[in-house]
Amino acid sequence: MLRLLLAVALLAVAQASQAQIGGGAIGLPGVRLPGLPEVNVPRVQNDLTRAADGIGSQAAANVRRIRIRDLLRAQRNVVEADPRGDPIMRGEVLALSPSDATLARARAAGYEVVRDRALDGLDARIVVLQAPAGTSTRRALRQLRSLDPAGNYDFNHLYFDSGTVSPAAGLTAQAGSQPPERPASAAAHRVGLIDGGVDAQHPVFHDISVHQHGCGGASMPSEHGTAVASLLVGSAEQFRGAAPGEELFAADVYCGQPTGAAVDAVADAFSWLVGEHVPVINVSLVGPPNALLEAVVLRVIARGYLIVAAVGNDGPAAPPLYPAAYRDVIGVTAVDAHRRVLVEAGRGPQVKFAAPGADMAAACPAGKFNAVRGTSFAAPIVAGLLSLDMSAPDTAEAQRAVQALIHSAIDLGARGPDKVYGNGLVGDEVRPDLALVTRSTHPDLAKH
């Protein structure tokens, strides 16, 4: 019977494809074979589609788990798993704004201060404490919380990007119309990025001010950071980001290291962006909840900044990922060229908007373009659009910008806001043509 159902479904798909090629549509209410009950072809097709989506989302969730597993194996001397299996820096415990007396007690118990980061503009500091030899990280966290019950302590979790960057020869896409050029008289706003390093020499950043932070001042371009930055502010003859030509402030929290994007590095990035008065900050990183990261995020938002974050690609049944799931963060999911949510995209109340995140190109180092897929690449489109209406950090202005974007959104899925598409699709016109991937970079690309 199963073989019969599969055969009927394949026949239906073939018939539907033939009808599409011929320009018409056909109805397939059901098929009846002698001696067998009628088979509802559309229902079988839907069941198979749901099954395929389930397999796809499960495979996507496995990607991050495999990445974590490989990191734990390759970097076991410096990385370990917390009780939930999420990666943390081995032997490190974070403390938010501990008092001098608290630090003295910690030192007396054998702890060493390995990093002390002042979070300028946030009235806080993050201190990284190294556990004494022979003390596990879990025990160290319990002990420090016992020494200072009123304090804020947590593991130094690691966060990952939430998308893939790859060559895409042979793929096709529905390229949308390019957004209009910024008027010559319009002043460039500021927009922030917390990610990997950006290749500021790429033609799409020609004549764009790119300020980078982290890595001791060294420039360490990454594929992911460059791609996300291009979708934020990129501007060239054949390429436009969501906010072409805006001034970019990019914090590199990886610095080329597999153990990058630890909480203290991400907090330092937020502090730098607040110090530079960058009103909209894009974060295409995902990971577990962390008490110190949450405190930093809420302090940034309370000062009138907008934080936009990818909801992640662990699948629709996965628990929420952070910082997208923190209160008042703008969580973003991704859709393909047909406005369908990616099967691997996270779902839930943390989803505020949907934006293009597949079937499109983005810049990569060495002047080239790659295909991108994932919620990582939808988030900068939303951040870029919001930044067009944000001249400075301001709570009222931030609320107006979000409401204006909601008003412009295209409702998808269930009527009204939902857990799949949020308030709807925005930035549908910002989908760089996938054909760029197969073209050689040409000097004319940098022309405006």
N, C-alpha and C positions, 0 to 999 in steps of 0.2 A: 504493500500500500504506500509506503514511504517513497519507493522508487516511482510509483505512479504519480504521486503528488509532485515530486521533483520534475518529472518529465512534463507534466501539465504546466507547471510554473515556467519552465524553460521555454515551452511552446508559446506561452502567453507573452513572455518577454520578447521573444523573436517576433511575434505578431505585432506587438506594440511598437517595436523598433521599426518594423517595416512600414507601419502606418505613419510613424513620424517622418521617415524618409520620404514617403509619398506625400507628405503635407497634410494628411488627414488624421482623424482620431477614430478609434473603433471602441465599441463597448464589449466588455468581456464579463457578462454577468455570471457565467458558469459553464461547466463542461460536464456532460453525462456520457459515460461509457456503458455498454451493455453489461448488465449484472452488477453494476457498482453504483453507489450513491453519487448524486451530483456534486462536483467539486467547484466551490466558489473561487474562481481564479484570482480576483482582486484580493480576497482575504488571504489566500496562500501567498500572493506577492507581498502583502503587507507583513505577514508573519515572517517570511524570509528576510525582508528588509530589516525588521526589528531584530532578528537573530544576528544578521550581519553587523548591525549597529552595535549590538551587545558585544560581539567578538571584537569589533574595532575599538570600543571604549576600554575593554579589558586589556587589549594589547597595549593601548596608550598608557594605562595605569602601570602596566608591567615595565614600561620603558623607564619610568622614574625609579621604580623599585630596583630594577637592574642597575641603574646608574648609582644608586645609593649603595647597593651591595658591592659593586666594583670599587667604589671609593673606599668603603670600609676595609676591603681586602688590600687595596694598593697602598693606603695611607694609614695602616693600623697603628703606627707609632704616634700619630698625631690626631687621629679621628676615631671615634667610637660611636656606638648607638645609645640613645637614651632609652628609657623603659618602653617607649612606644615604637622603637626601631628607627627613629629619625636621627640623622647624623649630627654630632656635636664635636667641638674641639675637646680632645682628651685632656682631662685634668683641669679644665678652665671653668670657673664660675663667675658670672657677671653680677655686679652690685651697682644699683642705681643710686647715685648721690649718697654714699655712705658717710657717716660722720668720722671725724678724726679718731674719736674714741673707739668706734666700731672697727676701724682699720687697725688700731693698736691691738685690740683683742684678737683680731684675725691673725696678725703677725705673731702675736704671742702663742697662738695655737699652731704655728708653723706655716701659715700661708704667705705667699710672696706676691706683691703687686707687680704684674708683668706689663700692663698697659694702663694708662690713666688718661682718658679722653674727655676733655672739657667740651660740652655741647653748647657752644656759644649761641645765644639767642633763645635757648630753651630752658635756661636756669637749671641746668642739670649737668651731671658728669657720669660717665660709665667707667667703672674700675674693673679690670680683668684680674682675678685672683687665681694663682696657680696652687693646686692642692698639694699638701705635703707628700713626700715620697711614701708610697705604701697605702695612700688613702684613695679610694675610688672616687670618680667624679660624682657618682650618685650620693655617696656618703658625705662628700665635701659639701654638696648643696644642702643636705639635711643639717649638717653641723653648722653652717653659716646661718641658715634660717633660725636655728636654735639659739645661736649667739645673739641674733638681732631679730626678734620676732616681728618687729614693726617695719623692718627693711624690705626692699624689693630685690630678690635674687632669682637667678634662673641659669640654665645651661647656656653656653654660647653656641646656639644652633647655626647650621649652615643652610643657605637658601640657594635654589637653582633657577635657571632661566626656564621658561615655560613655552618652548617652541623649537622647531627644527629648521635649520638652514641647509639647503642642499641644491646641487645642480639639478636642472629640470628639463633636459633636452627631450623633446617629444611631447611635453605636456601642453595643453591648450587652456585658455582662459577667456572669459568674457571681460574685456578691458572696458572700464567705465570712462566717461569723459573726464578730462583733467580739470582740476579746480582752477579758478582764475588766478592770474598773477596778482601779487600784492601791489596796490597802487604805489607809485614812486613816492608819494607824499606821506604814506602811512608809516608810522614809527614801528619798528620791530619790538614786539613784546619779548619777555623772557620766558623760557620754558626749561624745566629741569628733567634730568634723566639719572636714575640709579640703576647701573647695569655693568657690563664689561666695557673695556676701552673702545673709543671711537676713532676710526681712521679719518681724521679731519682733512686729509689730502685727497679724498675721493672727490671726483668732479661734482657730485650733487651738493657738496658743502662749499663750492666755490663762492667766494664773497660773503660767506656766512660766518659770523663770529662764534667760534666754538671754544668754550672755556672748560678745561678738564681739571679734575681733582683726584688725588689719591696716588698710590704707588710711588710715593716720595718724589713726585714731579715727573716721573718717567712716563712716556707714552707707550702703551701696550695695547694696540688695537685688537679687537676681537670681532669675530663674525657676527655674533648675536648683538653686541652693543652697537656696531656700525649699522646693522640692518634696522634696529629699532630707532636709532637716531635719524636715519634717512626717512623713515615713515613719519617722524615727528616734524622735521624742518627741511628735508631735502628739497632742492630746487634746481632743475636743469631743463633742457629743451624737451626731453622725452620723459621726465620724471618730476612728480610733485608729491611732497608729503602733505600732511593735513594742515600744517602751518608753515608754508614755504617761506624761507628767509628769516624766520625768527631767530633770536639770539639764544644759543644753546649752552646750558650749563650741565656738563656730564660728569658724574662721579663714577669712577671705576672701583668697584668693590671686589673684583676678582684678581686684578694685577697678574694675569697669566697663571695663577696658581689653582690647582684643583680644589684647594681648601679655602678658596675665597668666599666672599659674601657671607661672612660670619656676622652675627648680630651687631657686634661693636663696630664693624666696618660700615654696616648699613646705617647705624645711628650717627656715625661721624659724617656720612654723606648727607643725611637729612640736616644735620647741624650746619654744614657748609652751605647748603642751598638756602636755608633760612637766613644765614648771614649775608647771602647775596640777594636776598629779597626776591626770590624766584617764586611766583605765585602758584604755578601749576607744576606738579612733580609726577613724572611717570616712573612706575616701578614694575618691571616685567619679570619679577622674581616671585617664587612661591616656596612655602615651607610650612612648618607646624606653628601653632600658637606659641608665643613667647612673651612672658610678662614684661620684660624690659622693652622689647620692640613695640608692644602695644602702648606702653606709657609714652614712648617717644612719638609714635604716630599720633596719639591723641593730643599731645602738646603742640605738634605742628599744626594740626587741623584747628585747634582752639585759637591759634594766632591768625586765622583767616586764609590759610593755604589749602589748596585742593590736592589731594593725593589720588592718583588714578593707578589701578593695579590690575594685572591679569588674574583671572580666576583659576587658571591652571588647566592642565590637560590630563587629569587622573581619571576622567570618566564621569558620567552623570550620577553614579551611585556613590562616588567617593565623598569622604568628609570634606568640609570646606578647607581651603588653603588660605594662608595669610601672607602678606598683610591685606589682601583683597577683602577678607571677611571681617575685618575690624570695623567698628561702628564709624559711619560717615565716610569711609573710603569708597571711591567710585570703582566698583568691580566691573570688569569688562569681559564678555565672552566673544567668540569669533564665529563668523559665518563664511561659507564658501561663495563662489561666483553665482550660485543659484539661490542665495539668501537662506541656505539651510545651515543650522547650527552644526558645528563640527561634532562628530560623534564622541570625540574624546574630551570635549569641553566640560568643565565643571558646571553644576547647576545648583540653584538654591537662592535664598533671599539676598545673598551677596552680589548677585548679578544685577547691575544697574543699567547697562547698555550692551548692545551688540554692535560689532563693527567688522569690516572685512579682515579676515585672518588666514586666508588660503587662496590658492589659484592666483598668486600675484608675486611680483618680484620686489626685492629690496637690495640696497647697496651692500657690498661686502668688500673687505680690504683689497688693495691692489687695483682699484678702479673698476672692479667687475660687479656683476649682479648675480644673485642666487634666488632660487625659489624659497619661499618661507611658508610655514604653516604652524598655527598655534595661537593661543590667546595672547602670547607675548607680543604679537604683531598687530593685534586689534587694539590693545591698550594705548599705544602711542597715537593712534588715529583719534581716539576720544580725547586724550590729553591735549593734542594739538588743537582740536576744535575748541575745547574749553579755554585754552590759552589766548585765543583770538579775542575773547571777551574779558580777559583779566589783565589789567595793567599793573596791579600791585596786590599784595596780600590784603584781603579785606573780606570779612565774613559775609557781609551783605552782598558785596559784588560777587562772591563765590556762589551764593545761593541763586542770584539772578542768572549767572552763567549756566548753572545746572538746569534751572527751570527753562531757560531758552532752548537748551539742547533737548530737553524732554519734549518741548513743544514741536521741535523739528523732526523728532524721531518717527520712523515708519513702524507702525505696530505690526509685529509678527507673532505667530503662534496664537495662544489663547488671547482673547480680547482683553486689552488693558495690560498693566504690568504683570509679568509672570516670572517664574523661576528659571526659564530657559533663555529668553531674550531680554529680560529686564523691562525697561521702558520702551524698548524697540531698537531698530537699526539706525545708526547714524554713520556719516562718512562713506556712504556707498559709492560716491564718486571718486573716492581715494583708493584706487586699486591699481597700482603700477602694472603695466602690461607685462605678462609673463614672457612675452617674446624678447624682452630685454636680456633675459638669461642667455639666450643663444647668440646675441649680437656682440661683436667686439666693441670694446670701448673706443669711442671716437672723440677727437678733440672738440668737435662741435657740440658734444653732449653738455659741455659746461656752459654753453651760451644761454643767456636768459632772454 
